[in-house]
């Protein structure tokens, strides 16, 4: 499930992932928050933390992730992905150019820097 990160600027939404992420985690939590942010600001600045409590994505969740990006392609401004999983950093560096807006991957120890960057 996604847990909302509180205390971020009004221009940013953030989540920590716990357990395995399923499609309903997107449809009930992440997508409404991102769409609300876009409705309020016209931009999407999103922080996602995939820490030690995260256990992967279901195939349907990955599909919802792609759909969200495509549905609001012009609104994406910044996406900060925080994880110590090496493959996450490789994927972000290899495919980040496909994602609208800027994408940066950070280590969990760099959460403050990720928050400052995505909110900046």
KALIN-V262289 format. One record per residue. N is the residue number from 0. RES is the residue in three letters. SS is DSSP state (a for helix, b for strand, c for the rest). Layout:
N&RES&SS ; N&RES&SS
This chain:
0&UNK&c ; 1&UNK&b ; 2&UNK&b ; 3&UNK&b ; 4&UNK&c ; 5&UNK&c ; 6&UNK&c ; 7&UNK&c ; 8&UNK&c ; 9&UNK&c ; 10&UNK&c ; 11&UNK&c ; 12&UNK&b ; 13&UNK&b ; 14&UNK&b ; 15&UNK&b ; 16&UNK&b ; 17&UNK&c ; 18&UNK&b ; 19&UNK&b ; 20&UNK&b ; 21&UNK&c ; 22&UNK&a ; 23&UNK&a ; 24&UNK&a ; 25&UNK&a ; 26&UNK&a ; 27&UNK&a ; 28&UNK&a ; 29&UNK&a ; 30&UNK&a ; 31&UNK&a ; 32&UNK&a ; 33&UNK&a ; 34&UNK&a ; 35&UNK&a ; 36&UNK&a ; 37&UNK&a ; 38&UNK&a ; 39&UNK&a ; 40&UNK&a ; 41&UNK&c ; 42&UNK&c ; 43&UNK&b ; 44&UNK&b ; 45&UNK&b ; 46&UNK&b ; 47&UNK&b ; 48&UNK&b ; 49&UNK&b ; 50&UNK&c ; 51&UNK&c ; 52&UNK&c ; 53&UNK&b ; 54&UNK&b ; 55&UNK&b ; 56&UNK&b ; 57&UNK&c ; 58&UNK&a ; 59&UNK&a ; 60&UNK&a ; 61&UNK&a ; 62&UNK&a ; 63&UNK&a ; 64&UNK&a ; 65&UNK&a ; 66&UNK&a ; 67&UNK&a ; 68&UNK&a ; 69&UNK&a ; 70&UNK&a ; 71&UNK&c ; 72&UNK&c ; 73&UNK&c ; 74&UNK&c ; 75&UNK&b ; 76&UNK&b ; 77&UNK&b ; 78&UNK&b ; 79&UNK&b ; 80&UNK&b ; 81&UNK&b ; 82&UNK&b ; 83&UNK&c ; 84&UNK&c ; 85&UNK&a ; 86&UNK&a ; 87&UNK&a ; 88&UNK&a ; 89&UNK&a ; 90&UNK&a ; 91&UNK&a ; 92&UNK&a ; 93&UNK&a ; 94&UNK&a ; 95&UNK&a ; 96&UNK&a ; 97&UNK&a ; 98&UNK&c ; 99&UNK&c ; 100&UNK&c ; 101&UNK&b ; 102&UNK&b ; 103&UNK&b ; 104&UNK&b ; 105&UNK&b ; 106&UNK&c ; 107&UNK&a ; 108&UNK&a ; 109&UNK&a ; 110&UNK&a ; 111&UNK&a ; 112&UNK&a ; 113&UNK&a ; 114&UNK&a ; 115&UNK&a ; 116&UNK&a ; 117&UNK&a ; 118&UNK&a ; 119&UNK&c
